[in-house]
Amino acid sequence: ILTSRDAQFLLVVEKEGIYTRLCQDGFFRDMPCILITGKGFPDLATRQLVQILHCKLKLPVYGLCDCNPFGVSLLQSYQYSSGMSSSMTARQGSRNSKHHAAVTANLRMEWIGLLPSSIPQLELPRHVHQPMTKLDQRRLQTIRQQRRGNSEVLRCGPVSFEAELDAMTTKVELEALHWKGMDFLARWVGQQIRSRQTMRGEQC
């Protein structure tokens, strides 16, 4: 029987390295939560685990990924707990939008970072910004097309999802936050989540 006594939320992390960093910093002690990573695009078992924990424990789900189109696609792939694999979701795009809608579960994930709108305030070195490739641009267009068919897939907070996509003119990886200090990542993630909890009147 699954129960929740202390965990306040689920945090889905794109990369194993970032997941490990948060664990080493004791993030889950400062902010009681369940940390999950699929080590890149998640397999079916990982996606189903997130769905089960979300449904059974009634916990909000936050997503943490690189600021690039494929990071966004990775978070969106957690909506699909059956049917098409996440790798197929990334490759095939809008051709399967009707199928996507058919297998989407009732999981409302909130994208907390790395958001394009938050990058200017971070004042990161210029060299951590990478140019968008043609492949990135195509993926971004596919995300927009998928969004039109399912407005509840991914939430962003005060800035709309569409505005975040429009602001994604360069790519920035989560590891760039280490330029602010090795302990900055956990503190920053905590700040983003507390801000969202306050906005929604949740326990902080």
Secondary structure, 3 states (H helix, E strand, C coil): CCCCCCCCCEEEECCHHHHHHHHHCCHHHHCCCEEEECCCCCCHHHHHHHHHHHHHHCCCEEEECCECHHHHHHHHHCCECCCCCHHHHHHHHHHHHHHHHHHECCCCEEEEECCHHHHHHHCCCHHHCEECCHHHHHHHHHHHHHHHHCCCCEECCCCCHHHHHHHCCEEECHHHHHHHCCCHHHHHHHHHHHHHHHHCCCCC
